[in-house]
Amino acid sequence: MGSATAQRLISLAATFCLILIKAIPGNSSPTAYEVLEGYDFPVGLLPKGVRSYDLNATTGQFSAYFNDSCSFRQASYQLKYKPAIKGYISNGKLSSLEGISVKVVFMWMDIKEIIRSGDNLDFSVGVGKTGFPVDYFEDSPQCGCGLNCGRRQARKLGINPFALSW
């Protein structure tokens, strides 16, 4: 079985599982964070506060909505999410992303693609890419303060790999 066929079958299986979850009496629709997990992504790719989302299970086209734009600094890098982010999701791949930017040195660059490769996530901004361990994203950051809200301190990211890798 070809790699593309296997990925398509895995994606269809994930979609089927999500449909079954919706169909169980008493279960509400899965959250955007649960959908991410269903496609083998950690929840921390989305900050807290997703108010709704749309997913076309056939094409993988999705949108996630926040009440407002969201930005936060994490270690020595900064991320911005527009009130609506869009793209396509399949097992281990987020592509054609719109609405997520990272500050690289002195300029903002749009994150275009995120690919899971084993225990790593590869982020592409079109002209370059960098990777992070998946466990860096086990918790969702909060708009305004990232993972450094209140008494909680960031435990894992201490450098700006975006600045070093481009």
Number of C-alpha atoms within 10 A of each C-alpha: 5 7 8 9 10 11 15 14 13 16 22 18 15 20 22 13 13 18 14 11 15 14 12 10 7 8 10 10 14 14 13 21 18 15 20 21 15 20 22 17 23 22 19 19 17 20 20 17 15 17 11 13 16 13 18 12 17 9 10 18 17 18 19 19 19 18 12 13 14 20 21 19 19 19 16 14 18 17 20 20 22 18 15 18 18 21 18 18 25 23 23 20 18 23 18 13 21 18 18 21 20 19 17 20 14 7 8 15 18 19 21 20 20 23 18 21 13 10 9 15 22 16 19 19 19 11 8 11 16 17 17 16 14 18 13 17 17 12 16 18 24 19 20 14 14 22 22 17 13 7 7 8 10 15 10 11 13 11 12 15 15 20 14 10 11 12
